[in-house]
Amino acid sequence: MHVIDSPVASVLSTTWLTFECPLGERARTWLRLEELFDQTRTFSARKEAIDHRGALLGLFHIVDTAGRSDLKTDLLQELDRQRTLWSTQLDNPDVAREALAEFLSDMDAVIHDLHAQVGKIGQHLRESEWLQAVRQRASSPGGACAFELPMLHSWLQRTEFERRADLKAWLDPLTPLEEAVILVLRLLRESSQITAETAHRGNFQRALASARPPLLARIDVETGHAVVPEVSANKYTVNVRFLDHHGQFQTSGRATVTTRNIPFRLSLCSL
C-alpha cells in the first residue's frame, strides 16, 4: 500500500476510549468502509474456513457500501483538493520539506491508482455467478448454509492456501478504494486539535465558527465513567450528550442521559 500509516481509532490507553461520530454522510461511508476493510483483511489472514467465509461476506458488504455512484468522484475531488493545499507548504521554512514531498508522492500514487480503477466498484465479483448467488443468499438469515449454497460449501473445503489465494484475487482490485479511504480519513483525523471539555449534567454544546462544518467528532472519555456519547450537529452548533450504561449490557433497561459532570476530550475534524 502507498499509505504509510493506517489510522487507528480505538483505545487510547487503558483508561481512555475514543468514540468517532460522523456528522455527515461522506464521513459515515468512509468509516464504514474502513471498518469493513479492516475486518475483511483480518479474517483473510486467518487459517480457518469459518474466518474465510467471514472474509468473503465482508467483500460483499464492502461492495454494497461502496455502491454509491459518486463515491469515487468524491474521494478523488477531495484528495486533489488536499494535494493542492499541501503543495503550497513546500516552500514553508517551518515544514520538513522531505517528509512533505514523500507524503505528496504517496498521495499522488493513491490518486493515480484510484483514477485507474475502471468500471463499477466490485464488478469482478458481480461477474461470477456463484459469488453473486452467495451475495444474494447471505443477505437473509441462514441463507448461506451449505444446503442453500453447495458451491460455497465446496469452496470452504479447499485448502487454506487456495482459499487465501482466491480471497487475495477478489480483494486486490478493491485496494485503490481502500487506500483512498485510509488516506482521506487520516487527513480528516489529523485536521483538528484536541480540547479538554466538560459536559455539565451530561450535556455539552459548542458553537461553530468555521466556514467548513466538521465532518467528524472524536470524543475521548475515561472508561470509568461508564458513559457513551450521542452527537448531533447542524451548521451552527454541535451537541453532545452522555448516556449512562451501568448494567445496560446485561439488562433490557433504557439508557438515560447522565446527571453527572463528564470531563472529556473533543476533536472536531473537517477537511
BAPALO-345637 format. One record per residue (C-alpha): x, y, z; residue in one letter; chain. Coordinates in Angstrom, 1 decimal, always signed. Layout:
# residues N
SITE      px      py      pz  residu  chaine
SITE       X       Y       Z       a       A
...
***
This chain:
# residues 271
SITE      px      py      pz  residu  chaine
SITE    +0.0    +0.0    +0.0       m       A
SITE    +1.1    +3.6    -0.6       h       A
SITE    -0.3    +5.0    +2.6       v       A
SITE    +2.4    +4.8    +5.3       i       A
SITE    +0.2    +4.5    +8.5       d       A
SITE    -3.3    +3.1    +8.8       s       A
SITE    -5.2    +5.3   +11.3       p       A
SITE    -6.4    +3.6   +14.4       v       A
SITE    -9.5    +4.8   +16.3       a       A
SITE    -9.8    +2.6   +19.3       s       A
SITE    -8.5    +2.5   +22.9       v       A
SITE    -6.0    +5.4   +23.5       l       A
SITE    -4.7    +3.8   +26.7       s       A
SITE    -6.0    +1.6   +29.5       t       A
SITE    -8.3    +4.3   +30.7       t       A
SITE    -9.4    +6.4   +27.7       w       A
SITE   -11.7    +5.3   +24.9       l       A
SITE   -12.3    +7.1   +21.6       t       A
SITE   -15.7    +7.4   +20.1       f       A
SITE   -15.9    +8.6   +16.5       e       A
SITE   -19.2   +10.2   +15.5       c       A
SITE   -19.7   +11.1   +11.8       p       A
SITE   -21.5   +14.3   +11.2       l       A
SITE   -22.3   +13.8    +7.5       g       A
SITE   -23.0   +11.0    +5.0       e       A
SITE   -19.5   +11.2    +3.5       r       A
SITE   -17.7   +10.5    +6.8       a       A
SITE   -20.2    +7.9    +7.7       r       A
SITE   -19.5    +6.0    +4.4       t       A
SITE   -15.7    +6.3    +4.8       w       A
SITE   -15.8    +5.0    +8.4       l       A
SITE   -18.0    +2.1    +7.4       r       A
SITE   -15.6    +1.1    +4.6       l       A
SITE   -12.5    +1.5    +6.8       e       A
SITE   -14.1    -0.9    +9.4       e       A
SITE   -15.2    -3.4    +6.7       l       A
SITE   -11.8    -3.5    +5.1       f       A
SITE   -10.1    -4.0    +8.4       d       A
SITE   -12.5    -6.9    +9.3       q       A
SITE   -12.1    -8.5    +5.9       t       A
SITE    -8.3    -8.4    +5.9       r       A
SITE    -8.3    -9.7    +9.5       t       A
SITE   -10.4   -12.7    +8.5       f       A
SITE    -8.5   -13.2    +5.3       s       A
SITE    -5.2   -13.5    +7.2       a       A
SITE    -6.5   -16.3    +9.4       r       A
SITE    -6.4   -20.0    +8.6       k       A
SITE    -9.9   -21.5    +9.4       e       A
SITE   -12.6   -21.9    +6.8       a       A
SITE   -15.1   -20.1    +9.0       i       A
SITE   -12.8   -17.0    +9.0       d       A
SITE   -12.5   -17.1    +5.2       h       A
SITE   -16.3   -17.3    +5.0       r       A
SITE   -16.4   -14.2    +7.0       g       A
SITE   -13.9   -12.5    +4.7       a       A
SITE   -16.0   -13.4    +1.7       l       A
SITE   -19.1   -11.9    +3.2       l       A
SITE   -17.0    -8.9    +4.2       g       A
SITE   -16.2    -8.4    +0.5       l       A
SITE   -19.8    -8.2    -0.4       f       A
SITE   -20.5    -5.7    +2.4       h       A
SITE   -17.7    -3.5    +1.0       i       A
SITE   -19.2    -3.6    -2.4       v       A
SITE   -22.7    -2.8    -1.1       d       A
SITE   -21.4    +0.1    +1.0       t       A
SITE   -19.3    +1.5    -1.9       a       A
SITE   -22.2    +1.2    -4.3       g       A
SITE   -23.0    +5.0    -4.2       r       A
SITE   -22.3    +6.2    -7.8       s       A
SITE   -20.4    +9.4    -6.7       d       A
SITE   -18.1    +7.8    -4.1       l       A
SITE   -15.1    +7.5    -6.3       k       A
SITE   -15.6   +11.0    -7.7       t       A
SITE   -16.0   +12.5    -4.3       d       A
SITE   -12.8   +10.8    -3.0       l       A
SITE   -10.8   +12.0    -6.0       l       A
SITE   -12.0   +15.5    -5.7       q       A
SITE   -11.2   +15.7    -2.0       e       A
SITE    -7.7   +14.2    -2.5       l       A
SITE    -7.0   +16.5    -5.4       d       A
SITE    -8.0   +19.5    -3.2       r       A
SITE    -5.9   +18.3    -0.3       q       A
SITE    -2.9   +17.8    -2.6       r       A
SITE    -3.2   +21.4    -3.8       t       A
SITE    -3.4   +22.7    -0.2       l       A
SITE    -0.4   +20.7    +1.0       w       A
SITE    +1.7   +21.5    -2.1       s       A
SITE    +1.6   +25.2    -1.1       t       A
SITE    +3.5   +24.3    +2.1       q       A
SITE    +6.6   +23.0    +0.2       l       A
SITE    +8.2   +26.4    +0.4       d       A
SITE    +7.4   +27.0    +4.0       n       A
SITE   +10.6   +27.0    +6.0       p       A
SITE    +8.8   +25.7    +9.1       d       A
SITE    +7.8   +22.5    +7.3       v       A
SITE   +10.0   +19.4    +6.9       a       A
SITE   +10.2   +19.5    +3.1       r       A
SITE   +11.5   +16.0    +2.5       e       A
SITE    +8.7   +14.4    +4.7       a       A
SITE    +6.1   +16.6    +3.0       l       A
SITE    +7.4   +15.7    -0.5       a       A
SITE    +7.2   +11.9    +0.4       e       A
SITE    +3.7   +12.4    +1.7       f       A
SITE    +2.7   +14.2    -1.5       l       A
SITE    +4.3   +11.3    -3.5       s       A
SITE    +2.2    +8.8    -1.6       d       A
SITE    -0.9   +10.9    -2.2       m       A
SITE    -0.1   +11.1    -5.9       d       A
SITE    +0.1    +7.3    -6.1       a       A
SITE    -3.2    +6.8    -4.3       v       A
SITE    -4.9    +9.3    -6.7       i       A
SITE    -3.3    +7.6    -9.7       h       A
SITE    -4.5    +4.1    -8.6       d       A
SITE    -8.0    +5.3    -7.9       l       A
SITE    -8.2    +7.1   -11.3       h       A
SITE    -7.0    +3.9   -13.0       a       A
SITE    -9.8    +1.8   -11.4       q       A
SITE   -12.3    +1.4   -14.3       v       A
SITE   -15.9    +0.2   -14.1       g       A
SITE   -18.2    -0.2   -11.1       k       A
SITE   -16.6    -1.0    -7.8       i       A
SITE   -16.7    -4.7    -7.3       g       A
SITE   -17.5    -5.5   -10.9       q       A
SITE   -15.2    -8.5   -10.8       h       A
SITE   -17.3   -10.1    -8.1       l       A
SITE   -20.5    -9.4   -10.0       r       A
SITE   -19.2   -11.4   -13.0       e       A
SITE   -19.1   -14.6   -11.0       s       A
SITE   -22.5   -16.4   -10.9       e       A
SITE   -21.7   -18.4    -7.8       w       A
SITE   -20.3   -15.3    -5.9       l       A
SITE   -23.5   -13.4    -6.9       q       A
SITE   -25.6   -16.3    -5.5       a       A
SITE   -23.6   -16.1    -2.2       v       A
SITE   -24.0   -12.3    -2.1       r       A
SITE   -27.8   -12.6    -2.6       q       A
SITE   -28.4   -15.5    -0.3       r       A
SITE   -26.2   -14.2    +2.5       a       A
SITE   -28.5   -11.2    +3.0       s       A
SITE   -31.1   -13.4    +4.6       s       A
SITE   -30.7   -15.2    +8.0       p       A
SITE   -29.1   -18.6    +7.4       g       A
SITE   -29.2   -18.0    +3.7       g       A
SITE   -25.5   -19.0    +3.3       a       A
SITE   -26.0   -22.5    +4.7       c       A
SITE   -24.3   -25.5    +3.0       a       A
SITE   -27.6   -26.9    +1.6       f       A
SITE   -28.5   -23.4    +0.2       e       A
SITE   -25.1   -22.8    -1.4       l       A
SITE   -23.3   -26.0    -2.2       p       A
SITE   -20.7   -24.1    -4.2       m       A
SITE   -19.8   -22.1    -1.1       l       A
SITE   -19.6   -25.3    +0.9       h       A
SITE   -17.3   -26.8    -1.7       s       A
SITE   -15.1   -23.8    -1.7       w       A
SITE   -14.7   -23.8    +2.1       l       A
SITE   -13.4   -27.4    +1.9       q       A
SITE   -10.4   -26.3    -0.2       r       A
SITE    -7.0   -25.8    +1.4       t       A
SITE    -6.2   -22.8    +3.4       e       A
SITE    -3.7   -21.6    +0.8       f       A
SITE    -6.2   -22.0    -2.1       e       A
SITE    -8.8   -20.0    -0.2       r       A
SITE    -6.3   -17.3    +0.7       r       A
SITE    -5.2   -17.0    -3.0       a       A
SITE    -8.9   -16.6    -4.1       d       A
SITE    -9.6   -14.0    -1.4       l       A
SITE    -6.5   -12.1    -2.4       k       A
SITE    -7.6   -12.1    -6.1       a       A
SITE   -11.0   -10.8    -5.0       w       A
SITE    -9.7    -8.2    -2.6       l       A
SITE    -6.8    -6.8    -4.6       d       A
SITE    -9.0    -4.9    -7.1       p       A
SITE   -10.6    -3.0    -4.2       l       A
SITE    -7.2    -1.9    -2.8       t       A
SITE    -7.2    +1.6    -4.6       p       A
SITE   -10.5    +2.3    -2.9       l       A
SITE    -9.2    +1.1    +0.5       e       A
SITE    -6.0    +3.3    +0.2       e       A
SITE    -8.1    +6.4    -0.7       a       A
SITE   -10.4    +5.9    +2.2       v       A
SITE    -7.5    +5.4    +4.6       i       A
SITE    -5.7    +8.5    +3.4       l       A
SITE    -8.8   +10.8    +3.5       v       A
SITE    -9.6    +9.6    +7.0       l       A
SITE    -6.0   +10.2    +8.1       r       A
SITE    -6.2   +13.7    +6.8       l       A
SITE    -9.6   +14.2    +8.5       l       A
SITE    -8.5   +12.9   +11.9       r       A
SITE    -5.3   +15.0   +11.9       e       A
SITE    -7.2   +18.2   +10.9       s       A
SITE    -8.1   +19.3   +14.4       s       A
SITE    -6.6   +20.0   +17.8       q       A
SITE    -7.9   +18.1   +20.9       i       A
SITE    -9.6   +20.3   +23.5       t       A
SITE   -10.5   +19.5   +27.1       a       A
SITE   -14.2   +19.9   +27.8       e       A
SITE   -16.8   +19.1   +30.4       t       A
SITE   -20.4   +18.0   +29.8       a       A
SITE   -22.4   +19.5   +32.7       h       A
SITE   -25.0   +17.1   +33.8       r       A
SITE   -24.2   +15.1   +30.8       g       A
SITE   -24.8   +17.8   +28.2       n       A
SITE   -22.4   +19.9   +26.1       f       A
SITE   -22.9   +22.4   +23.3       q       A
SITE   -20.3   +24.1   +21.0       r       A
SITE   -21.0   +26.9   +18.6       a       A
SITE   -19.4   +26.5   +15.2       l       A
SITE   -17.5   +29.4   +13.8       a       A
SITE   -15.7   +27.8   +10.8       s       A
SITE   -16.9   +28.2    +7.3       a       A
SITE   -16.2   +24.5    +6.8       r       A
SITE   -18.5   +22.4    +9.1       p       A
SITE   -16.9   +19.5   +10.8       p       A
SITE   -17.4   +16.0    +9.2       l       A
SITE   -16.3   +14.1   +12.3       l       A
SITE   -16.4   +14.4   +16.1       a       A
SITE   -13.9   +12.4   +18.0       r       A
SITE   -14.6   +12.1   +21.7       i       A
SITE   -12.2   +10.6   +24.3       d       A
SITE   -13.8    +9.7   +27.6       v       A
SITE   -12.4    +7.7   +30.6       e       A
SITE   -13.8    +4.2   +30.7       t       A
SITE   -14.5    +4.5   +34.4       g       A
SITE   -17.3    +7.0   +33.7       h       A
SITE   -19.3    +4.2   +32.0       a       A
SITE   -21.0    +6.5   +29.5       v       A
SITE   -21.3    +6.7   +25.8       v       A
SITE   -21.8    +9.9   +23.7       p       A
SITE   -24.6   +10.8   +21.4       e       A
SITE   -23.7   +13.6   +19.0       v       A
SITE   -25.9   +15.8   +16.8       s       A
SITE   -24.9   +18.8   +14.7       a       A
SITE   -26.2   +21.5   +12.4       n       A
SITE   -24.3   +24.3   +10.6       k       A
SITE   -24.4   +26.4   +13.9       y       A
SITE   -23.7   +24.0   +16.8       t       A
SITE   -22.5   +20.6   +17.8       v       A
SITE   -24.4   +19.0   +20.7       n       A
SITE   -23.0   +16.1   +22.8       v       A
SITE   -24.9   +14.2   +25.5       r       A
SITE   -23.6   +11.3   +27.5       f       A
SITE   -25.7    +8.3   +28.3       l       A
SITE   -25.2    +6.1   +31.4       d       A
SITE   -24.7    +2.5   +30.5       h       A
SITE   -24.3    +1.0   +34.0       h       A
SITE   -25.7    -2.5   +33.7       g       A
SITE   -27.1    -1.9   +30.2       q       A
SITE   -25.1    -4.8   +28.7       f       A
SITE   -26.9    -7.3   +31.0       q       A
SITE   -30.4    -5.8   +31.2       t       A
SITE   -33.1    -4.5   +28.9       s       A
SITE   -33.3    -1.2   +30.6       g       A
SITE   -33.1    +2.0   +28.6       r       A
SITE   -30.0    +4.2   +28.7       a       A
SITE   -30.6    +7.7   +30.0       t       A
SITE   -28.7   +10.9   +30.0       v       A
SITE   -26.3   +11.0   +33.0       t       A
SITE   -26.8   +13.7   +35.6       t       A
SITE   -23.0   +13.7   +36.4       r       A
SITE   -20.5   +16.1   +35.0       n       A
SITE   -18.4   +14.3   +32.5       i       A
SITE   -14.9   +15.5   +31.6       p       A
SITE   -13.9   +14.5   +28.0       f       A
SITE   -11.6   +15.4   +25.1       r       A
SITE   -13.1   +16.7   +21.9       l       A
SITE   -11.8   +17.0   +18.3       s       A
SITE   -14.0   +18.5   +15.6       l       A
SITE   -12.5   +17.4   +12.3       c       A
SITE   -13.1   +19.0    +8.9       s       A
SITE   -11.4   +19.0    +5.6       l       A
***
